[in-house]
Amino acid sequence: MKAVKLWGLSALAMVLGACGGNQSAGELTLDNLPVVATMEAVGQDSVCVLHLDKLGKDTLTIALSQYLEDFRLVRLDNRDEALTRGGGVCLGNYFITGGGSREACRLFDKDGRFLFRVGNNGQGPGEYWAVYNKQIDEQNRRIYLMPWNATSLLVYDLDTGAYLSSIPLPTMVPKGVFTVDAAKQTVIVGMLPFNDIEGARVVWQQDFEGNVLQGIDATPYAVVPDFSNEVSNMDNMEGTFDFYLFTWVTQADTLYHYIAEENRLKPVFTLNMPGDPIQHYYTELPDCYLMDVTLEWAQNQYGTYVSKRAIILVDKRTGRGGFVQFVNDKVGNLPTDNAAFLFNNGYFMQSIEPGELALRIDEALSSPGGLTLKQQDELKSLRASINEDDNTYLFVGKLK
């Protein structure tokens, strides 16, 4: 797509600074937000383009239960072997946590009961330094893991956790996302395409033996080798392989769908605004696009990190949108940090340490002006049930 510059960070911060604050659903709704996006022709495609200068100044508060069903709190197993640093994803009737360089993947059932480790950190068969992407095939009882710097996709038994085999990849994959079609014995892979990988494809379809069936040349998408960049397939719409490349050094970019039948990347969402670029990240849900935007950075002993961010929502049907704040209405409308990153595989999952949840409940109860008596009672009951030495808690719900 044609490159576009994005609105300057300072200008966006000024808009947020002038906001009238979060508005309740009774004062502001998606239906009366301004139209901020237009559909524009790009080649054979029609692309949703967000115009940041059309954003209003208010922030719409959205209860997570508006988007979720079976929204609940899951307390993970407290056995020593189940203890986890958190994170992870919900994959149907299972949760996988861990997968970092210091913690192997752990599999839990939908009620939080620990089942087993999946592989381990190491260099042997079925081992990995760290895991970037995960998939579970319940029907065929398989777990698939994509390690960092992968040369193959690792396959495990869903009933035992045993390592079964690997699916070779045609090139080294620094960071990769994928979807397996067991019936067709094929895999679609998308990767972060470092420019020093010869013959690289950015997205491709292959068989289980590593033979490339078709793919997209990586040259137009290639980036300087840098592991602060990311590749994304949020997989929130069945049958759609959404694909997005995030670069830490911000540039114009686009959210795509890979159309396997035509072997092409179809552009679906992007930004258009003069000025300096702002750092951002796209997430697609069935009826809207979310864009996480960085407002402020800070420094600590480990380097630079994002200290303030906001979320912009665009309704696919109407083009209306604006700043939004997702709140957890299961716990007194507590604000949900980083919500745009927590919708994956058709589910929402937030990992939170018991002590942090207890602290946030205490803060809410200390200034209960916006809470009903029922909500206050529910928060007090939940607070009394929290043991700060517990394993990680998960808030989980399925997208409607």
Backbone torsions as a table, in degrees:
resi	resn	phi	psi	omega
1	MET	NA	158.6	176.1
2	LYS	-63.6	133.7	-179.4
3	ALA	-67.4	140.9	176.1
4	VAL	-130.9	144.6	174.6
5	LYS	-87.7	154.7	-176.6
6	LEU	-108.6	160.2	-179.7
7	TRP	-58.8	143.9	-178.3
8	GLY	-65.0	147.3	179.9
9	LEU	-59.5	-42.2	-178.7
10	SER	-63.3	-38.4	179.5
11	ALA	-65.8	-41.2	179.0
12	LEU	-65.9	-41.1	178.6
13	ALA	-62.9	-35.0	178.2
14	MET	-64.7	-39.7	177.8
15	VAL	-61.7	-46.1	179.7
16	LEU	-65.6	-37.7	179.7
17	GLY	-64.7	-26.3	-179.9
18	ALA	-90.9	1.7	-176.8
19	CYS	-60.5	148.7	175.7
20	GLY	-82.0	8.2	-179.9
21	GLY	93.6	174.1	178.3
22	ASN	-66.5	133.5	-179.3
23	GLN	-108.0	142.4	178.7
24	SER	-70.9	162.5	-178.5
25	ALA	-60.0	-27.4	-179.7
26	GLY	-72.2	-25.9	-178.9
27	GLU	-93.7	-34.6	-175.9
28	LEU	-139.5	131.5	178.3
29	THR	-132.6	168.0	177.3
30	LEU	-60.0	-31.5	-177.3
31	ASP	-69.8	-24.0	178.7
32	ASN	-111.4	13.9	169.0
33	LEU	-71.8	156.0	179.4
34	PRO	-71.6	158.9	172.3
35	VAL	-76.0	118.2	-174.9
36	VAL	-117.6	-4.9	-176.9
37	ALA	-133.6	148.4	177.3
38	THR	-127.2	155.7	174.2
39	MET	-93.4	124.3	-176.7
40	GLU	-127.2	143.5	-178.7
41	ALA	-77.9	128.7	173.7
42	VAL	-130.8	101.0	-174.0
43	GLY	62.0	-126.9	179.9
44	GLN	-86.3	-0.5	-172.7
45	ASP	-110.2	159.7	173.4
46	SER	-113.3	120.0	-171.0
47	VAL	-113.7	136.6	175.1
48	CYS	-80.9	119.5	-177.0
49	VAL	-114.0	121.1	178.8
50	LEU	-87.2	130.0	177.9
51	HIS	-108.4	105.0	-173.0
52	LEU	-64.9	-26.0	-179.1
53	ASP	-73.1	-7.1	178.2
54	LYS	-94.5	-1.2	-178.7
55	LEU	-67.2	142.7	172.6
56	GLY	-79.0	179.3	-175.5
57	LYS	-98.2	-11.8	-178.0
58	ASP	-92.2	160.3	178.3
59	THR	-113.7	125.2	179.2
60	LEU	-84.2	126.0	175.6
61	THR	-86.5	127.6	-178.4
62	ILE	-123.0	122.1	174.8
63	ALA	-73.6	134.1	-178.0
64	LEU	-58.1	-32.3	-178.4
65	SER	-65.0	-15.8	174.7
66	GLN	-65.1	-28.1	-177.1
67	TYR	-105.7	-11.1	-170.0
68	LEU	-122.1	152.1	168.6
69	GLU	-121.1	158.0	-176.6
70	ASP	51.1	45.2	-179.7
71	PHE	-80.5	123.0	-170.8
72	ARG	-153.7	166.6	174.3
73	LEU	-99.8	127.8	177.4
74	VAL	-115.6	126.1	177.5
75	ARG	-100.7	116.6	-176.7
76	LEU	-70.0	149.9	178.8
77	ASP	-44.3	137.3	-177.0
78	ASN	-96.6	2.8	177.5
79	ARG	-61.9	149.6	-176.1
80	ASP	-54.6	-41.8	-176.8
81	GLU	-70.8	-12.0	-178.8
82	ALA	-95.3	-11.9	-173.7
83	LEU	-61.6	133.0	-173.6
84	THR	-137.4	156.8	176.0
85	ARG	-78.6	-6.4	178.3
86	GLY	97.1	-156.3	-175.5
87	GLY	71.7	-158.9	176.1
88	GLY	94.8	-170.0	-174.8
89	VAL	-140.2	157.8	171.3
90	CYS	-96.8	126.3	-179.6
91	LEU	-126.6	85.7	-179.4
92	GLY	68.0	-117.9	-178.1
93	ASN	-91.8	16.6	-176.1
94	TYR	-138.1	157.9	170.2
95	PHE	-120.3	138.9	169.8
96	ILE	-117.2	123.0	175.4
97	THR	-112.6	173.0	177.5
98	GLY	74.5	-154.2	-177.4
99	GLY	98.5	4.2	175.9
100	GLY	-81.4	-178.7	-176.4
101	SER	-71.0	-13.1	-179.9
102	ARG	-120.3	10.0	-179.7
103	GLU	-151.6	120.9	177.4
104	ALA	-67.2	160.3	175.8
105	CYS	-66.2	139.1	176.0
106	ARG	-121.7	137.4	-179.5
107	LEU	-105.7	130.8	176.9
108	PHE	-124.0	151.2	173.8
109	ASP	-81.5	179.6	-172.6
110	LYS	-65.8	-16.9	178.4
111	ASP	-96.2	1.8	177.7
112	GLY	93.9	5.0	-179.9
113	ARG	-76.7	128.5	179.9
114	PHE	-70.2	132.9	179.7
115	LEU	-104.4	-57.7	179.5
116	PHE	-174.5	168.7	170.6
117	ARG	-78.1	150.9	175.1
118	VAL	-113.6	105.5	-174.9
119	GLY	67.4	-163.5	-179.3
120	ASN	-161.5	162.9	174.5
121	ASN	-73.1	129.5	-178.7
122	GLY	160.0	-166.9	-176.4
123	GLN	-122.2	6.7	-179.5
124	GLY	-86.4	-177.3	178.2
125	PRO	-58.5	131.3	179.9
126	GLY	74.8	8.6	179.1
127	GLU	-108.4	167.0	-173.2
128	TYR	-154.8	156.9	172.0
129	TRP	-74.7	-48.5	176.0
130	ALA	-158.6	160.4	-177.2
131	VAL	-112.7	133.8	-178.4
132	TYR	-99.2	-36.8	-175.1
133	ASN	-143.9	150.4	-173.2
134	LYS	-138.9	148.7	173.9
135	GLN	-146.9	143.0	174.3
136	ILE	-118.5	133.3	174.4
137	ASP	-111.2	95.2	-176.5
138	GLU	-66.0	-38.7	-176.9
139	GLN	-61.5	-41.7	-178.2
140	ASN	-101.1	6.5	173.7
141	ARG	57.1	51.9	-179.3
142	ARG	-130.6	148.6	170.8
143	ILE	-118.6	134.0	178.4
144	TYR	-119.9	133.2	178.5
145	LEU	-125.1	135.9	174.0
146	MET	-108.4	106.3	178.2
147	PRO	-72.0	167.0	166.8
148	TRP	-67.4	151.5	-179.9
149	ASN	47.1	47.9	-172.8
150	ALA	-78.8	141.3	167.2
151	THR	-111.2	-7.6	176.9
152	SER	-156.9	159.4	174.8
153	LEU	-93.8	131.1	-175.2
154	LEU	-94.4	138.0	-175.0
155	VAL	-120.9	131.5	-177.8
156	TYR	-130.8	159.8	177.0
157	ASP	-81.4	126.7	-178.3
158	LEU	-69.2	-23.3	-177.5
159	ASP	-87.7	-24.4	-175.8
160	THR	-125.8	-20.0	-174.5
161	GLY	83.3	0.5	-177.9
162	ALA	-66.5	139.7	174.9
163	TYR	-72.4	129.9	-175.6
164	LEU	-107.2	-48.3	-173.8
165	SER	-169.7	-177.5	174.0
166	SER	-135.3	152.4	176.5
167	ILE	-108.4	111.6	-176.2
168	PRO	-65.1	146.2	176.9
169	LEU	-106.3	150.2	-174.0
170	PRO	-72.1	-24.9	176.3
171	THR	-140.7	168.1	171.5
172	MET	-65.0	137.9	-178.7
173	VAL	-116.3	102.8	-178.0
174	PRO	-57.0	-50.6	173.0
175	LYS	-140.5	132.2	-175.6
176	GLY	-142.3	153.3	173.7
177	VAL	-124.3	158.7	-172.2
178	PHE	-161.6	165.5	167.9
179	THR	-143.6	133.4	-177.2
180	VAL	-101.3	133.7	171.8
181	ASP	-110.9	95.2	-174.9
182	ALA	-65.0	-34.4	-178.5
183	ALA	-63.8	-40.5	-179.4
184	LYS	-91.6	-6.2	-177.4
185	GLN	57.8	43.1	179.1
186	THR	-129.9	161.2	177.4
187	VAL	-135.1	134.5	167.5
188	ILE	-99.6	128.5	-177.7
189	VAL	-124.2	137.1	169.9
190	GLY	-122.1	140.1	-176.5
191	MET	-135.5	161.8	169.7
192	LEU	-77.7	108.7	-168.4
193	PRO	-89.7	93.4	174.7
194	PHE	-63.9	142.4	-174.6
195	ASN	-77.8	0.1	177.2
196	ASP	-101.6	8.3	178.6
197	ILE	-95.5	112.4	-176.9
198	GLU	-70.2	138.9	176.2
199	GLY	67.3	22.4	-174.6
200	ALA	-73.2	149.4	169.7
201	ARG	-116.8	147.7	-179.7
202	VAL	-85.3	-35.1	173.0
203	VAL	-140.7	140.3	177.6
204	TRP	-154.7	166.1	174.5
205	GLN	-117.7	133.4	-178.0
206	GLN	-138.3	168.1	174.2
207	ASP	-95.2	-178.6	-176.5
208	PHE	-73.3	-10.0	178.3
209	GLU	-94.4	-1.7	178.4
210	GLY	95.5	5.0	179.2
211	ASN	-80.5	126.5	179.2
212	VAL	-77.1	124.7	179.1
213	LEU	-89.4	-36.8	177.2
214	GLN	-168.5	161.5	-179.8
215	GLY	-173.6	174.9	-178.5
216	ILE	-112.3	123.9	178.9
217	ASP	-56.0	135.3	-174.9
218	ALA	-82.4	-12.0	-171.5
219	THR	-51.7	-48.2	-178.7
220	PRO	-67.5	-14.9	-174.8
221	TYR	-111.3	-1.8	-171.8
222	ALA	-64.2	145.8	-179.8
223	VAL	-128.1	156.4	173.7
224	VAL	-62.6	136.6	-179.2
225	PRO	-53.8	115.9	-176.6
226	ASP	-163.0	114.4	-175.3
227	PHE	-79.1	3.5	171.6
228	SER	-79.8	-11.5	175.2
229	ASN	-83.6	160.7	-174.6
230	GLU	-135.7	160.5	170.5
231	VAL	-125.9	142.5	-171.4
232	SER	-133.7	136.9	164.7
233	ASN	-138.3	95.5	-174.0
234	MET	-73.6	-24.3	169.9
235	ASP	58.0	47.2	-179.8
236	ASN	-97.9	1.4	179.1
237	MET	-130.9	118.2	-175.9
238	GLU	-58.0	132.7	177.8
239	GLY	82.9	3.9	-179.2
240	THR	-119.5	125.5	175.1
241	PHE	-98.7	89.9	177.5
242	ASP	-77.5	146.1	-171.7
243	PHE	-143.2	131.2	-177.7
244	TYR	-148.6	136.0	175.3
245	LEU	-108.4	120.9	176.9
246	PHE	-101.1	131.9	175.0
247	THR	-119.2	135.0	-177.5
248	TRP	-63.1	-40.3	171.6
249	VAL	-81.9	107.5	-166.5
250	THR	-65.3	139.6	175.4
251	GLN	-148.1	167.6	176.1
252	ALA	-62.6	138.5	-177.9
253	ASP	-152.8	178.7	-172.1
254	THR	-147.0	146.1	169.5
255	LEU	-90.7	132.3	-176.2
256	TYR	-120.2	162.9	162.2
257	HIS	-115.7	132.9	174.0
258	TYR	-85.4	119.0	179.3
259	ILE	-98.1	98.5	-174.2
260	ALA	-63.6	-36.0	-178.3
261	GLU	-62.5	-26.2	-179.7
262	GLU	-112.7	-1.8	-177.3
263	ASN	48.0	58.6	178.7
264	ARG	-149.9	158.9	173.7
265	LEU	-95.0	118.5	-179.5
266	LYS	-95.8	118.7	178.1
267	PRO	-70.8	136.1	-179.1
268	VAL	-126.4	-26.3	-175.8
269	PHE	-152.4	137.4	177.4
270	THR	-158.0	-177.9	-179.2
271	LEU	-116.5	156.2	175.6
272	ASN	-149.0	111.8	179.5
273	MET	-165.6	131.8	177.6
274	PRO	-68.4	157.5	177.4
275	GLY	114.1	-173.7	-179.1
276	ASP	-72.5	147.6	180.0
277	PRO	-71.3	153.5	173.5
278	ILE	-118.3	149.1	178.6
279	GLN	-73.2	136.9	-174.8
280	HIS	-155.5	167.7	-178.9
281	TYR	-148.6	134.0	-177.5
282	TYR	-99.0	142.4	169.3
283	THR	-134.9	136.1	178.5
284	GLU	-110.7	129.4	172.0
285	LEU	-111.3	167.8	-176.1
286	PRO	-54.8	-36.1	-175.6
287	ASP	-116.8	5.3	-178.6
288	CYS	-159.1	165.6	169.8
289	TYR	-109.0	142.6	172.9
290	LEU	-115.9	140.8	175.4
291	MET	-129.5	115.8	174.1
292	ASP	-84.6	127.5	-178.9
293	VAL	-120.5	140.0	178.6
294	THR	-87.2	129.7	179.7
295	LEU	-106.6	-37.6	-177.2
296	GLU	-144.4	148.5	172.5
297	TRP	-114.5	160.5	174.8
298	ALA	-143.1	168.6	-179.1
299	GLN	-117.8	141.4	168.3
300	ASN	-137.4	-168.5	-175.7
301	GLN	-64.9	-18.9	-178.0
302	TYR	-96.6	-9.0	179.8
303	GLY	129.0	-153.6	-176.8
304	THR	-89.6	139.7	176.2
305	TYR	-142.5	159.9	179.3
306	VAL	-78.2	123.2	-177.3
307	SER	-106.4	-16.0	178.2
308	LYS	-149.5	133.9	-178.7
309	ARG	-144.8	168.1	178.0
310	ALA	-142.6	164.3	178.7
311	ILE	-120.9	134.3	173.3
312	ILE	-111.7	133.2	178.2
313	LEU	-113.0	138.2	175.4
314	VAL	-126.0	122.1	177.6
315	ASP	-75.2	127.5	-176.7
316	LYS	-65.3	-36.7	-172.9
317	ARG	-75.1	-41.2	-172.3
318	THR	-107.5	-18.6	-173.9
319	GLY	78.2	1.9	177.6
320	ARG	-75.7	151.3	-179.9
321	GLY	-175.3	178.5	-179.9
322	GLY	171.1	-174.5	176.0
323	PHE	-71.0	138.4	179.6
324	VAL	-133.2	153.7	173.0
325	GLN	-127.0	113.8	175.4
326	PHE	-79.8	135.2	178.3
327	VAL	-125.5	148.8	-179.0
328	ASN	-89.8	99.0	-177.2
329	ASP	-78.3	1.1	171.0
330	LYS	-80.3	-17.9	-178.9
331	VAL	-134.9	58.0	171.6
332	GLY	66.6	30.4	177.4
333	ASN	62.8	38.5	174.7
334	LEU	-66.5	135.1	177.4
335	PRO	-58.5	141.6	-179.2
336	THR	-105.3	110.5	-178.8
337	ASP	-70.6	144.0	172.7
338	ASN	56.5	34.1	-172.8
339	ALA	-59.0	-33.2	-176.5
340	ALA	-62.6	-23.0	-179.1
341	PHE	-90.0	-5.3	-169.5
342	LEU	-100.2	2.0	175.8
343	PHE	-99.3	109.1	-178.8
344	ASN	-143.7	143.3	173.2
345	ASN	57.0	30.2	179.0
346	GLY	80.7	11.1	-179.1
347	TYR	-132.2	158.5	166.2
348	PHE	-105.9	132.8	175.3
349	MET	-144.0	122.3	176.0
350	GLN	-117.4	125.8	176.9
351	SER	-96.2	133.2	-178.8
352	ILE	-145.6	138.2	177.6
353	GLU	-74.0	142.4	-178.8
354	PRO	-54.5	-40.8	-179.8
355	GLY	-63.7	-38.1	178.4
356	GLU	-67.5	-42.3	178.5
357	LEU	-62.3	-42.7	178.5
358	ALA	-60.0	-43.0	179.7
359	LEU	-62.6	-42.7	-178.0
360	ARG	-69.5	-34.4	175.7
361	ILE	-66.9	-42.5	178.1
362	ASP	-59.3	-41.6	179.7
363	GLU	-64.2	-41.5	179.9
364	ALA	-65.3	-40.5	-178.5
365	LEU	-73.2	-22.7	179.0
366	SER	-73.9	-21.6	176.3
367	SER	-135.1	73.6	-169.5
368	PRO	-85.7	18.7	-173.4
369	GLY	-54.0	-37.2	-177.6
370	GLY	-90.4	5.7	-176.4
371	LEU	-105.0	140.2	172.4
372	THR	-74.3	165.6	177.3
373	LEU	-61.7	-36.2	178.0
374	LYS	-63.7	-44.1	178.9
375	GLN	-63.9	-39.8	178.0
376	GLN	-62.4	-42.5	179.0
377	ASP	-64.2	-40.8	179.5
378	GLU	-64.8	-41.0	178.1
379	LEU	-65.2	-41.3	178.8
380	LYS	-63.1	-40.5	179.1
381	SER	-65.1	-44.2	178.3
382	LEU	-64.5	-43.0	-179.5
383	ARG	-59.5	-40.3	-179.2
384	ALA	-67.1	-23.4	-176.8
385	SER	-89.4	-7.2	-175.0
386	ILE	-84.1	128.3	170.4
387	ASN	-108.2	116.9	-173.9
388	GLU	-67.2	-10.1	175.5
389	ASP	-92.2	1.0	178.7
390	ASP	-64.3	162.9	169.5
391	ASN	-66.9	175.4	-178.4
392	THR	-57.5	145.3	172.6
393	TYR	-101.3	149.9	177.5
394	LEU	-126.3	132.0	165.5
395	PHE	-97.1	122.4	-171.4
396	VAL	-133.4	139.8	173.6
397	GLY	-155.8	153.2	178.7
398	LYS	-95.1	136.2	177.4
399	LEU	-61.3	135.3	177.9
400	LYS	-69.8	NA	NA
